[in-house]
């Protein structure tokens, strides 16, 4: 049980750090599309380097595509708008942000489900 608790805490702490870093990056860099894009790419690469799991690439790509399509539709429907759009009404960094978000959502869900099953 002690080892499971350590793995669970490590997973939740690691994933939470990346969520916080992503939000902080948006707050500070949203006006600089390419700096924010680079930041999201680096965050994703560091996360994958620290802890790579099977299917990570597919979760990242799915988040990037699905999240971006929803954002494009919302912008086109005039639900909201972005301060610094670069294509189709969204900023270039948004797919990378959604990719990282998709990956983190799956990771957090996996961590929580494993601890509930007693595997961590």
N, CA, C and O of each residue as an XYZ file, in Angstrom:
480
protein
N       0.818     -1.199      0.000
C       0.000      0.000      0.000
C       0.854      1.253      0.000
O       0.473      2.249     -0.615
N       2.007      1.235      0.675
C       2.868      2.403      0.728
C       3.395      2.785     -0.643
O       3.402      3.963     -1.000
N       3.839      1.794     -1.418
C       4.360      2.043     -2.774
C       3.255      2.586     -3.682
O       3.496      3.483     -4.491
N       2.045      2.041     -3.545
C       0.916      2.520     -4.337
C       0.633      3.983     -4.057
O       0.356      4.746     -4.983
N       0.698      4.384     -2.811
C       0.431      5.763     -2.417
C       1.490      6.702     -3.007
O       1.161      7.801     -3.453
N       2.758      6.274     -3.011
C       3.841      7.084     -3.577
C       3.646      7.261     -5.081
O       3.783      8.373     -5.592
N       3.328      6.176     -5.798
C       3.116      6.260     -7.242
C       1.925      7.159     -7.575
O       1.974      7.942     -8.523
N       0.856      7.040     -6.785
C      -0.320      7.868     -7.008
C       0.028      9.332     -6.800
O      -0.296     10.175     -7.636
N       0.689      9.638     -5.686
C       1.062     11.024     -5.395
C       2.011     11.560     -6.465
O       1.865     12.699     -6.907
N       2.980     10.747     -6.882
C       3.922     11.185     -7.914
C       3.179     11.503     -9.215
O       3.460     12.516     -9.855
N       2.246     10.655     -9.603
C       1.491     10.876    -10.827
C       0.637     12.123    -10.758
O       0.645     12.939    -11.680
N      -0.092     12.275     -9.680
C      -0.963     13.443     -9.531
C      -0.140     14.730     -9.450
O      -0.509     15.735    -10.057
N       0.959     14.708     -8.715
C       1.804     15.903     -8.598
C       2.401     16.254     -9.958
O       2.368     17.415    -10.364
N       2.942     15.275    -10.659
C       3.550     15.514    -11.971
C       2.528     16.088    -12.950
O       2.799     17.084    -13.621
N       1.371     15.471    -13.031
C       0.336     15.926    -13.956
C      -0.178     17.315    -13.576
O      -0.429     18.147    -14.448
N      -0.330     17.559    -12.291
C      -0.794     18.871    -11.826
C       0.217     19.964    -12.152
O      -0.171     21.075    -12.512
N       1.491     19.666    -12.031
C       2.532     20.637    -12.368
C       2.415     21.041    -13.832
O       2.519     22.223    -14.159
N       2.200     20.075    -14.708
C       2.091     20.385    -16.127
C       0.814     21.163    -16.448
O       0.825     22.022    -17.330
N      -0.274     20.880    -15.752
C      -1.500     21.669    -15.926
C      -1.234     23.118    -15.526
O      -1.577     24.045    -16.260
N      -0.627     23.303    -14.370
C      -0.334     24.657    -13.879
C       0.617     25.382    -14.825
O       0.398     26.552    -15.140
N       1.670     24.707    -15.281
C       2.610     25.330    -16.213
C       1.913     25.750    -17.512
O       2.210     26.811    -18.061
N       0.999     24.927    -17.995
C       0.258     25.270    -19.209
C      -0.605     26.507    -19.025
O      -0.635     27.381    -19.891
N      -1.300     26.585    -17.910
C      -2.155     27.744    -17.632
C      -1.308     29.000    -17.456
O      -1.651     30.057    -17.985
N      -0.218     28.893    -16.724
C       0.674     30.039    -16.523
C       1.252     30.502    -17.859
O       1.367     31.703    -18.105
N       1.612     29.561    -18.714
C       2.142     29.913    -20.040
C       1.110     30.704    -20.841
O       1.457     31.692    -21.487
N      -0.142     30.285    -20.806
C      -1.188     31.017    -21.527
C      -1.327     32.437    -20.973
O      -1.416     33.398    -21.736
N      -1.344     32.561    -19.665
C      -1.509     33.881    -19.048
C      -0.388     34.832    -19.455
O      -0.642     35.996    -19.765
N       0.845     34.344    -19.455
C       1.980     35.222    -19.726
C       2.321     35.382    -21.205
O       2.857     36.418    -21.596
N       2.023     34.380    -22.038
C       2.501     34.399    -23.417
C       1.406     34.453    -24.479
O       1.718     34.322    -25.662
N       0.134     34.641    -24.112
C      -0.935     34.539    -25.101
C      -0.808     35.548    -26.237
O      -1.353     35.326    -27.319
N      -0.111     36.632    -26.016
C       0.060     37.631    -27.075
C       1.166     37.254    -28.063
O       1.232     37.805    -29.162
N       2.021     36.329    -27.678
C       3.118     35.890    -28.544
C       2.841     34.455    -28.987
O       3.203     33.499    -28.302
N       2.197     34.324    -30.140
C       1.756     33.014    -30.614
C       2.878     31.992    -30.723
O       2.700     30.833    -30.348
N       4.017     32.404    -31.227
C       5.075     31.436    -31.468
C       5.814     31.047    -30.192
O       6.267     29.910    -30.065
N       5.941     31.971    -29.252
C       6.535     31.637    -27.958
C       5.637     30.655    -27.213
O       6.125     29.691    -26.622
N       4.335     30.893    -27.238
C       3.413     29.986    -26.559
C       3.363     28.625    -27.248
O       3.285     27.593    -26.582
N       3.408     28.622    -28.566
C       3.460     27.345    -29.295
C       4.691     26.557    -28.872
O       4.597     25.370    -28.560
N       5.836     27.212    -28.863
C       7.074     26.558    -28.452
C       7.016     26.051    -27.026
O       7.512     24.966    -26.721
N       6.409     26.838    -26.155
C       6.283     26.431    -24.757
C       5.447     25.162    -24.643
O       5.806     24.246    -23.904
N       4.331     25.103    -25.373
C       3.489     23.896    -25.324
C       4.205     22.679    -25.908
O       4.063     21.569    -25.394
N       4.960     22.880    -26.960
C       5.726     21.762    -27.547
C       6.752     21.259    -26.538
O       6.890     20.052    -26.336
N       7.468     22.180    -25.908
C       8.477     21.789    -24.915
C       7.826     21.076    -23.734
O       8.335     20.053    -23.276
N       6.711     21.600    -23.235
C       6.021     20.938    -22.118
C       5.616     19.516    -22.483
O       5.801     18.598    -21.684
N       5.067     19.322    -23.674
C       4.658     17.982    -24.099
C       5.863     17.058    -24.212
O       5.809     15.912    -23.765
N       6.947     17.543    -24.806
C       8.149     16.712    -24.959
C       8.759     16.349    -23.608
O       9.199     15.217    -23.408
N       8.787     17.307    -22.683
C       9.324     17.024    -21.343
C       8.447     16.010    -20.628
O       8.962     15.077    -20.012
N       7.130     16.175    -20.699
C       6.221     15.214    -20.072
C       6.438     13.817    -20.635
O       6.498     12.843    -19.885
N       6.553     13.719    -21.947
C       6.755     12.407    -22.571
C       8.121     11.826    -22.238
O       8.265     10.608    -22.127
N       9.113     12.671    -22.079
C      10.454     12.208    -21.708
C      10.468     11.686    -20.273
O      11.068     10.650    -19.992
N       9.808     12.403    -19.373
C       9.761     12.003    -17.966
C       8.956     10.724    -17.789
O       9.344      9.831    -17.037
N       7.834     10.649    -18.488
C       6.921      9.531    -18.284
C       6.134      9.268    -19.566
O       5.153      9.954    -19.854
N       6.569      8.279    -20.324
C       5.882      7.934    -21.572
C       5.027      6.692    -21.352
O       5.489      5.693    -20.802
N       3.790      6.768    -21.785
C       2.877      5.631    -21.688
C       2.361      5.281    -23.082
O       2.332      6.121    -23.981
N       1.961      4.039    -23.237
C       1.419      3.569    -24.509
C       0.198      4.411    -24.889
O      -0.677      4.656    -24.059
N       0.148      4.844    -26.134
C      -0.999      5.594    -26.626
C      -0.897      7.096    -26.444
O      -1.782      7.826    -26.890
N       0.162      7.580    -25.798
C       0.302      9.018    -25.547
C       0.206      9.848    -26.818
O      -0.474     10.874    -26.845
N       0.883      9.406    -27.867
C       0.879     10.155    -29.126
C      -0.544     10.307    -29.655
O      -0.924     11.383    -30.117
N      -1.326      9.244    -29.590
C      -2.693      9.272    -30.111
C      -3.598     10.180    -29.272
O      -4.465     10.867    -29.811
N      -3.392     10.179    -27.955
C      -4.169     11.073    -27.100
C      -3.815     12.529    -27.386
O      -4.686     13.399    -27.401
N      -2.523     12.786    -27.614
C      -2.078     14.147    -27.921
C      -2.709     14.617    -29.236
O      -3.282     15.705    -29.294
N      -2.606     13.812    -30.274
C      -3.143     14.174    -31.593
C      -4.667     14.311    -31.537
O      -5.227     15.234    -32.130
N      -5.334     13.406    -30.834
C      -6.798     13.483    -30.713
C      -7.225     14.765    -30.031
O      -8.158     15.429    -30.483
N      -6.551     15.122    -28.944
C      -6.862     16.364    -28.240
C      -6.641     17.574    -29.131
O      -7.456     18.496    -29.156
N      -5.522     17.564    -29.868
C      -5.201     18.690    -30.751
C      -6.259     18.857    -31.839
O      -6.700     19.974    -32.107
N      -6.662     17.774    -32.456
C      -7.622     17.849    -33.566
C      -9.028     18.162    -33.067
O      -9.666     19.098    -33.549
N      -9.509     17.385    -32.106
C     -10.886     17.569    -31.634
C     -11.056     18.924    -30.954
O     -12.019     19.640    -31.230
N     -10.128     19.278    -30.068
C     -10.214     20.568    -29.379
C     -10.187     21.732    -30.352
O     -10.962     22.678    -30.215
N      -9.296     21.665    -31.336
C      -9.183     22.750    -32.314
C     -10.430     22.869    -33.179
O     -10.893     23.977    -33.450
N     -10.974     21.744    -33.613
C     -12.193     21.787    -34.429
C     -13.355     22.427    -33.667
O     -14.110     23.224    -34.223
N     -13.488     22.070    -32.397
C     -14.546     22.664    -31.579
C     -14.324     24.164    -31.427
O     -15.270     24.948    -31.513
N     -13.073     24.561    -31.201
C     -12.754     25.989    -31.068
C     -13.053     26.747    -32.360
O     -13.615     27.842    -32.322
N     -12.681     26.171    -33.496
C     -12.933     26.817    -34.791
C     -14.426     26.989    -35.015
O     -14.871     28.045    -35.465
N     -15.202     25.956    -34.704
C     -16.655     26.044    -34.848
C     -17.236     27.109    -33.920
O     -18.118     27.868    -34.325
N     -16.753     27.171    -32.688
C     -17.262     28.167    -31.744
C     -16.926     29.585    -32.202
O     -17.752     30.490    -32.077
N     -15.730     29.780    -32.728
C     -15.341     31.107    -33.224
C     -16.186     31.473    -34.443
O     -16.657     32.605    -34.555
N     -16.376     30.530    -35.345
C     -17.185     30.802    -36.540
C     -18.643     31.091    -36.181
O     -19.308     31.867    -36.867
N     -19.137     30.474    -35.115
C     -20.506     30.725    -34.652
C     -20.585     31.988    -33.796
O     -21.652     32.341    -33.292
N     -19.460     32.655    -33.639
C     -19.351     33.890    -32.864
C     -19.699     33.708    -31.387
O     -20.222     34.619    -30.744
N     -19.403     32.528    -30.863
C     -19.581     32.274    -29.438
C     -18.513     33.023    -28.653
O     -18.802     33.585    -27.597
N     -17.288     33.035    -29.156
C     -16.188     33.797    -28.582
C     -15.162     34.085    -29.654
O     -15.272     33.614    -30.786
N     -14.161     34.868    -29.281
C     -13.083     35.182    -30.208
C     -11.762     35.231    -29.454
O     -11.738     35.383    -28.233
N     -10.687     35.103    -30.177
C      -9.358     35.130    -29.575
C      -8.688     36.465    -29.825
O      -8.916     37.106    -30.851
N      -7.860     36.879    -28.881
C      -7.186     38.171    -28.956
C      -6.138     38.216    -30.066
O      -5.844     39.288    -30.593
N      -5.574     37.064    -30.425
C      -4.465     37.044    -31.369
C      -4.579     35.850    -32.323
O      -3.694     34.995    -32.341
N      -5.655     35.781    -33.115
C      -5.835     34.625    -34.000
C      -4.845     34.641    -35.169
O      -4.429     35.703    -35.630
N      -4.476     33.440    -35.640
C      -3.568     33.345    -36.787
C      -4.166     32.576    -37.957
O      -3.794     32.826    -39.104
N      -5.076     31.651    -37.701
C      -5.746     30.944    -38.793
C      -7.107     30.440    -38.327
O      -7.260     29.965    -37.202
N      -8.083     30.554    -39.209
C      -9.453     30.108    -38.945
C     -10.006     30.656    -37.628
O     -10.858     30.024    -37.003
N      -9.531     31.815    -37.211
C     -10.030     32.466    -36.016
C      -9.387     32.025    -34.710
O      -9.740     32.524    -33.641
N      -8.445     31.092    -34.791
C      -7.773     30.627    -33.573
C      -6.276     30.910    -33.666
O      -5.733     31.025    -34.764
N      -5.610     31.022    -32.520
C      -4.165     31.212    -32.536
C      -3.444     29.898    -32.856
O      -3.977     28.815    -32.613
N      -2.253     30.001    -33.393
C      -1.486     28.827    -33.806
C      -1.162     27.907    -32.622
O      -0.986     26.703    -32.810
N      -1.083     28.453    -31.420
C      -0.735     27.646    -30.257
C      -1.873     26.761    -29.760
O      -1.638     25.804    -29.023
N      -3.095     27.073    -30.155
C      -4.251     26.384    -29.584
C      -4.251     24.864    -29.821
O      -4.537     24.121    -28.882
N      -3.945     24.370    -31.024
C      -3.896     22.908    -31.183
C      -2.868     22.242    -30.259
O      -3.099     21.142    -29.758
N      -1.742     22.912    -30.040
C      -0.719     22.361    -29.159
C      -1.182     22.386    -27.701
O      -0.882     21.477    -26.928
N      -1.914     23.434    -27.339
C      -2.496     23.494    -26.000
C      -3.535     22.403    -25.794
O      -3.577     21.765    -24.742
N      -4.376     22.189    -26.808
C      -5.377     21.123    -26.711
C      -4.721     19.748    -26.728
O      -5.197     18.824    -26.069
N      -3.644     19.610    -27.468
C      -2.916     18.332    -27.469
C      -2.391     18.005    -26.081
O      -2.564     16.893    -25.583
N      -1.749     18.987    -25.463
C      -1.235     18.794    -24.105
C      -2.382     18.547    -23.132
O      -2.277     17.692    -22.251
N      -3.470     19.287    -23.284
C      -4.639     19.094    -22.408
C      -5.218     17.701    -22.552
O      -5.523     17.046    -21.555
N      -5.373     17.243    -23.787
C      -5.898     15.904    -24.014
C      -5.029     14.836    -23.369
O      -5.529     13.897    -22.750
N      -3.735     14.995    -23.523
C      -2.791     14.052    -22.924
C      -2.891     14.080    -21.397
O      -2.909     13.028    -20.759
N      -2.956     15.260    -20.819
C      -3.038     15.366    -19.358
C      -4.369     14.861    -18.813
O      -4.404     14.248    -17.746
N      -5.447     15.105    -19.519
C      -6.757     14.609    -19.073
C      -6.747     13.086    -19.001
O      -7.221     12.496    -18.030
N      -6.202     12.459    -20.037
C      -6.121     10.990    -20.055
C      -5.205     10.500    -18.936
O      -5.525      9.532    -18.247
N      -4.066     11.167    -18.758
C      -3.120     10.769    -17.717
C      -3.740     10.876    -16.328
O      -3.596      9.963    -15.516
N      -4.423     11.972    -16.049
C      -5.051     12.149    -14.739
C      -6.140     11.098    -14.541
O      -6.248     10.513    -13.463
N      -6.938     10.857    -15.562
C      -7.966      9.820    -15.473
C      -7.373      8.443    -15.229
O      -7.894      7.666    -14.429
N      -6.286      8.147    -15.918
C      -5.601      6.860    -15.740
C      -5.075      6.725    -14.315
O      -5.255      5.689    -13.674
N      -4.427      7.772    -13.827
C      -3.885      7.738    -12.465
C      -4.994      7.514    -11.441
O      -4.847      6.696    -10.533
N      -6.106      8.241    -11.588
C      -7.216      8.082    -10.647
C      -7.866      6.709    -10.746
O      -8.237      6.131     -9.725
N      -8.010      6.182    -11.950
C      -8.646      4.867    -12.087
C      -7.758      3.750    -11.553
O      -8.253      2.774    -10.989
N      -6.450      3.891    -11.729
C      -5.524      2.866    -11.218
C      -5.510      2.822     -9.698
O      -5.467      1.739     -9.115
N      -5.545      3.964     -9.056
C      -5.552      3.970     -7.595
C      -6.869      3.400     -7.073
O      -6.888      2.742     -6.033
N      -7.970      3.647     -7.785
C      -9.253      3.088     -7.355
C      -9.295      1.577     -7.513
O     -10.033      0.895     -6.801
N      -8.509      1.052     -8.439
C      -8.449     -0.405     -8.625
C      -7.373     -1.046     -7.746
O      -7.221     -2.268     -7.724
N      -6.633     -0.210     -7.029
C      -5.592     -0.740     -6.158
C      -4.320     -1.112     -6.870
O      -3.520     -1.875     -6.329
N      -4.100     -0.594     -8.081
C      -2.921     -0.943     -8.865
C      -1.764      0.019     -8.666
O      -0.651     -0.258     -9.112
N      -2.000      1.123     -8.018
C      -0.905      2.088     -7.815
C      -0.648      2.261     -6.354
O       0.234      3.029     -5.968
